């Protein structure tokens, strides 16, 4: 009996050893890779209003959802370069007037209907319609452009004149004509489609309530298939409620972390913080019709007297980048040799002295020819950071003999009654640049100074106009960059507005969500640019299988872009 027992023990020991060696061998020859599955819940302060690509521009939550649900003919890569999306390739005529897009043949809407050229034409015509209820600038852009569809897979845009930034606007996301053809443009904001949209994107809307919107991975998606099975946007009335929801474990992601909340996120061991520059800048609009701002020397002095880095460090917790020109540093058109506007109160005072603005009465306010250097500096009352900034800027200007009355009004009044109506002295406000193409024409060309344009400061400079016009007619990037370099330098001389900083967008995601990367953002929805690489679920596979999967990721299919056409 004793011998048999020992034999059994030996046999069991050998079996255990073999099993252990098998486990070790398996672990040495297998790896963990992303798998399909899981639900990602993101909390946002706000709610959805219209999940519709031609109506979403006024609501950040809508824009975020649209980024996951819809596609455009083109999109941008992480560096802002235009690449194909719904279109597989395109040609541009030699005169720059005709753009011919050839559509993919493997795209279907979320309800199974095929995507065709009819959908593209329908979307553009909806924005061209006089009753279109979306942003006027979109309608103004598309209205002069003719859209033809010679067949179901081809779209031809004909422009009235060469317009080199046009390709950027083909990133406009497309609507399904079969779902909306009976809805007049004027009634589109009230359509049920805006709550239960049909798109072509990597995710489709499966449920919409007042509290949340739930998306499900589109298994028929023509692009890289996402790993995360479901994404839920949960809505909260304010940021305090959002962070409380995270503490309760209700959300795994926090959309847009403001500077005041950075410290608590950085201390939270469950969260990863992702940061990226946001396409836009905060600046002080100067009404150039006011007599105090008609002297460029005054404008340059005001700019130099602002400690912009100090504002960023003190009020934004360092979450901003000082900007010196109207084209952002990550653009191909940015002039890297552009002179910096450095903070120097003494130099600013000397500029005013040389220009004849002096405080001869000792009242602390400079004047010239009977005009006192004083004005009102406005911002929106619902942003405490901006309120603090205008108060600090007013103090810094007071140090050089400039009196600015810091005043706040609600945002609607600020934009509608003051900025749009050109009824202000100076306004501190943010400006988004929702296009990869750096074209500064809309903000700074004199033709846009009228009530329908966006040149809210009323800048009218013949030299700048000529540079901007020529750049719009030039297709060659090198030539355009040279023209924009000259414009940036002219802008620095003229200082039609006082550029302060480019904001940094911060995004917090639970550490259980892997593969997250965010590029420089043109819109907040761009944080989902790499959504196909995000994952929650994992599985163990052979090392050889993992290597093959990696190779497939590193070797994408060849993509045609455009070729010249006669």
C-alpha positions, 0 to 999 in steps of 0.5 A: 500500500505504501509503495502504491501511495508513493507511486500515485504521489509521484504521478500527481506531482509529475502531472502538476509539474507538466501542467505548470510548465504548460501554463508557463509555456502558454504565457510565454507564447501568448499575449493579451490583446484588445477584444470586442466588448464593454460599455464606456460611459462618459459624463458631460455637463450639458445635453443633446439637442440636435444630433444632426451634422448641419445643426450641431454647431451651437451645442458641443454635446451634439458635435461630440455625438455627430463625430461618432455617428456621421462621416464626410466625404473627407476627414483629417488625419492627426496632423490636420491633412485632408484624407478620404472618408466617404469618398475614395478619391477626387480630382481637381480641375487645372483651373481650380473650379471643379472638384470631382469626388468618387464615392466608396461603394461599400458604405451603408447607412445604419438602417441598411440603405446604400450611401449614394451621391444623392445623399451628398447633393441633398445635404448641400442643398439643405444648407443652401436653402433660404430656410436653412436654420443652421449657422449662416456662415455654412449657408454662405459658403455653400450657396454659390457652389453648384452640385451635380451628380452624374451617377450614383457614385460621383459628385461634382462641385463647381465653384464660381472662382478658385478657392483653395481652402474648399477641400477643407469644407468637404469634411462636412458630414452627410445626411441621408436623403431617404430619411429626410427628403420629405422634411423641409429645411425650415422644419428640420430643427423639430424633426425626430431625426435629431434624436434618432439619427441615421448615419454612416459612422462607427457608432449608431444611436440606439436610445435617446432620453433626457438623461443620456444617449446610448450608441452601439458599434456599427458592425457594418462600418466600412472603416476600422471596426471599434472594439468598445461595443457601446458608448453612453453619454450621460448628461449632468446639469453642471460640472459639480454634478458630473464629478459627483457622478464619477465618485459614485462610479456612474461614469468612466470618462469626464468630457472637458476638464476645466482648469479649476478641476485639474487638481482633483483629476490629477489626484484621482488614481482611477483616471488618466488625463489627456491633453491637446491644443484646441483649435482656436484662441481667446483674444480681445476684439477691438472695435476699430471704429472707435477713435482710441483704437484707430492708431496702430501704435496704441493697439501694439502698446495695449498688446505688449502691456498684457502679461499673457503668460501670467494670465495663463499661469494664474487663471488657467493653471497653465492650460494655454499657449501664448499665441502671437499671430492669427495662424496657430503654431501646429499649422503648415502655414504658421510662420515660425520666425514670426516675432514674439509680442513680449510683455514689457510695460515700460516699452508699451508706455514708451510706444504711447509716449512716442505716438503722442498719448500722454498724461499731462494732467496727472489723472492717470489717463493718457490723452491726445488731441482731446481724446482720452485713452479710456474704454469699456472692456466686456466679457461674458458673465457666466465665465468667472475666469474671463471675469478675473482676466479682464479685471487683471488686464484693466489693472495692467493697462492702468499701469501705463495710463490706460483706463479700461472699465471691466464689465460683464453681460450674459453671453447671449447679450454679449454676442448678439447685441454687442459683438455681432452688432459691432456695438462695443469698445473691446471684448474678451472672447474666444474664437474657434477655428473649426477647419484644418485649413488656416485661411484667415480671410473670414475674420480679417478681410475687409469685405467681411466687416459688414453685418453678415461677415465675421470681421467683427473688429472692422479691420480694413487694410489693403495690404492684408486684403491683397495677401488673403485674396491671393492665397485663396486663389493659390493651390500650391501650399508653398506659395500659400505659406509664403503669402500667409507668412507676410500676412502674419507679419502685417497682422503683428504690425497692425494689431487689429485684435489682441491675441492672448492664448490658445486653450488646452483641452483636457479629457479624463478617462478611467484607466480601465479604458486603454488605447486612448490618444487624442490629437490636436483638436479642431472640435471637441469631437476630435477626441474620438479620432482614434476610437477604433483603437480604444478598448475595455475587453481583452483576450489572450492569443498566440504571439504569432496571431498578435503579431499578425494583427499588429502588422495589419494595423501597421499596413493600412490599405492604399488610399488614393487622394486626388489627381489633376484633371483637365 
